[in-house]
């Protein structure tokens, strides 16, 4: 498995989804991320208010 570059659906910046992260997500049954870390954290903060 190799690193994958994904475009964030919120800020349109590219981020790297590493091979290690891909294995972890697959192991947990998670789907591929659509937001970069900064946008995921911002969304989490908005949801926790």
C-alpha distances in whole Angstrom, upper triangle without the diagonal:
4,7,9,13,15,19,21,23,26,26,24,23,19,17,13,11,9,6,9,10,8,8,12,13,12,14,17,16,16,16,14,16,19,21,20,21,24,25,24,26,29,29,29,32,34,33,34,38
4,6,10,13,17,19,22,24,24,22,20,16,14,10,9,7,5,9,10,9,10,13,14,14,16,18,18,18,17,14,16,18,19,18,19,22,23,22,25,27,27,28,31,32,32,34,37
4,7,10,13,15,19,21,20,18,16,12,10,7,6,4,5,8,9,8,11,13,13,14,16,18,18,17,16,12,13,15,16,14,16,19,20,19,22,24,24,25,28,29,29,31,34
4,6,10,13,15,18,18,15,14,10,8,6,5,6,7,11,10,9,12,14,13,14,17,18,18,16,14,10,11,12,13,13,15,18,18,18,20,22,22,23,26,27,28,30,32
4,7,10,13,15,14,12,10,6,6,5,6,8,11,13,12,12,15,17,15,17,20,20,20,17,15,11,11,11,12,11,13,16,16,16,19,21,21,22,25,26,26,29,31
4,6,9,12,12,9,8,5,5,6,7,10,13,15,13,12,16,17,15,16,20,20,19,16,13,9,8,7,8,8,12,14,13,14,17,18,18,20,22,23,23,26,28
4,6,9,8,5,6,4,6,9,10,14,16,18,16,15,19,20,18,19,23,22,21,18,15,12,10,7,8,8,12,13,12,13,16,17,16,19,21,21,22,25,27
4,5,6,5,5,6,7,10,11,15,18,19,16,16,20,19,17,19,22,21,20,17,14,11,8,6,4,5,9,10,8,10,13,13,13,15,17,17,18,21,23
4,6,6,8,10,11,14,14,18,20,22,18,18,22,21,19,21,24,22,21,17,15,12,10,6,6,8,12,12,9,10,14,13,12,15,17,17,17,20,22
4,6,8,11,12,15,16,20,23,24,20,21,24,23,21,23,26,24,23,19,17,15,12,8,6,8,11,10,7,9,12,10,10,13,15,14,15,18,19
4,5,9,11,14,16,19,23,24,21,21,25,24,22,25,28,26,25,22,19,17,13,11,8,8,11,9,7,11,13,11,12,15,16,16,18,20,21
4,7,9,13,15,18,21,23,20,20,24,24,22,24,27,26,25,22,19,16,13,10,9,9,12,12,10,13,16,15,15,18,20,19,21,24,25
4,7,10,13,16,19,21,18,19,23,23,21,23,26,26,25,22,19,16,13,11,9,8,11,10,10,13,15,15,16,18,20,20,22,24,26
4,7,10,13,16,18,16,16,20,20,19,21,24,24,23,20,18,14,12,10,9,8,11,12,12,14,16,17,17,20,21,22,24,26,28
4,7,9,13,14,12,13,17,17,16,18,21,21,21,18,16,12,10,10,9,6,8,10,11,12,14,16,17,18,20,21,23,24,27
4,6,9,11,10,10,14,14,14,16,19,19,19,17,15,12,10,11,11,9,10,13,14,14,16,18,19,20,22,24,25,26,29
4,7,8,6,7,10,11,10,12,15,15,16,13,12,9,8,10,10,9,10,14,14,14,16,18,19,19,22,24,24,25,28
4,5,5,6,9,10,11,12,14,15,16,14,14,11,11,14,14,12,13,16,17,16,18,21,21,22,24,26,26,27,30
4,5,5,6,9,10,11,12,14,15,14,14,12,13,16,17,16,16,20,21,19,21,24,24,24,27,29,29,30,33
4,5,5,6,9,10,11,12,14,14,14,13,14,17,17,16,15,19,20,19,20,23,24,23,26,28,27,28,31
4,5,5,6,8,10,11,12,11,11,9,10,13,14,13,12,16,17,15,17,20,20,19,22,24,24,25,28
4,5,5,6,9,10,10,9,9,8,10,13,14,14,14,18,19,17,19,22,21,21,24,26,25,26,30
4,6,5,6,9,10,10,11,11,13,16,18,17,17,21,22,19,21,24,24,23,26,28,27,28,32
4,5,5,6,9,8,11,11,12,16,17,16,16,19,20,17,19,22,21,20,23,26,24,25,29
4,5,5,6,5,7,7,9,13,14,15,14,18,18,15,17,20,19,18,22,24,22,23,27
4,5,5,6,8,9,11,15,17,18,18,22,21,19,21,24,23,22,25,27,25,26,30
4,6,8,10,12,14,18,20,20,20,23,23,20,22,25,24,23,26,28,26,27,31
4,6,9,11,13,17,18,19,18,22,21,18,20,23,21,20,23,25,23,23,27
4,7,10,12,15,17,19,19,22,21,18,21,23,21,20,24,25,23,24,28
4,7,8,12,14,15,15,19,18,15,17,20,18,17,21,22,20,21,25
4,6,9,12,14,15,18,17,14,17,19,17,17,21,21,20,22,25
4,7,9,11,13,16,15,13,16,18,16,17,21,21,20,22,26
4,6,8,9,12,11,9,12,14,13,14,17,18,17,20,22
4,7,10,12,10,9,13,14,12,14,17,17,17,20,22
4,7,8,6,6,9,10,9,11,14,14,15,17,20
4,6,5,6,9,10,11,12,14,15,17,18,21
4,6,5,6,9,10,10,12,14,15,16,19
4,6,5,6,9,10,11,12,14,15,17
4,5,5,6,8,10,10,12,14,16
4,5,5,6,9,10,11,12,15
4,5,5,6,9,10,11,13
4,5,5,6,9,10,11
4,5,5,6,9,10
4,5,5,6,9
4,5,5,7
4,6,6
4,6
4
